[in-house]
């Protein structure tokens, strides 16, 4: 006897397998995030500031022409950027080593340095860590170095018009209004920024972002919470495993969003003139705006559940092109959206238009 399976049966089996894998991935990520949060909370309750602190100061400046670039790279501390009218960049830093053992605190301090240079039209400053050859790995495994740490805080002064490439990990990053071409990257920390008038790229991973205004460039938010209170120019956004609120008005020229396993709130100005083309795959779209954005009917072959949807619409004369795609995520469009980023959203299988 010959047994055959229809195309729909095969598709349904493949779809079930895909959904199972996605559910397994999300469950695993939620478990890991919960475990990390519980561990961090436990450490906060039991943490005691090390008994000894050793500090040293760093200060260096370079003159700049209008075409010179500034490159900054730091870890384990705050990076605060200020603008001034001088044609030079200056970095003042405070470096701290901490431990319950005084000699160990000094040892930590001694292995931290800031390497600077001015070559090829770029003034660069980077935090470096020397190899600690005196460490006995057995003492680390026994936890003898557990209550210790380091902190490297940058205070940077530079002209607002020069190009800037700034990266900070495990700490706060603060950037004022800035006119020059900017590449900003924050990981395992937070980014607070004013108006970034000439953004090439802004990246936030495993942290938080609160940005007043981004003009142009690529915005990347991963495993984070982010708010951009105004967008303008040509914007490409990539949001993954995050919650983000993006405010869009008529100063935006083009907007292209890719959303994966995230919830993205599009706060649309009520006078926005735009056309909308939104695709969801295993996700949802909620239209809370006054604009008509409807699901498009599609010819379908066969039977079974439907997971891919397309929504289109126009507001005003439709000048701005808003394109968005979402895989296993949620897109919410509305006006003056009030979003509480501290509340974790539950996964939905529903869709609204």
Beta strands, then each sheet from edge to edge (+ up, - down):
strand 1: 52-63
strand 2: 69-75
strand 3: 79-83
strand 4: 88-99
strand 5: 112-119
strand 6: 122-129
strand 7: 148-158
strand 8: 163-169
strand 9: 172-175
strand 10: 178-187
strand 11: 190-205
strand 12: 208-222
strand 13: 225-240
strand 14: 243-260
strand 15: 263-268
strand 16: 274-281
strand 17: 284-287
strand 18: 293-295
strand 19: 308-315
strand 20: 320-327
strand 21: 330-334
sheet 1: 1+ 4- 7+ 3+ 9+ 11+ 10+ 8+ 2+ 6+ 5-
sheet 2: 1+ 4- 7+ 3+ 9+ 11+ 12+ 13+ 14+ 15+ 21+ 17+
sheet 3: 1+ 4- 7+ 3+ 9+ 11+ 12+ 13+ 14+ 20+ 16+ 19- 18+
end
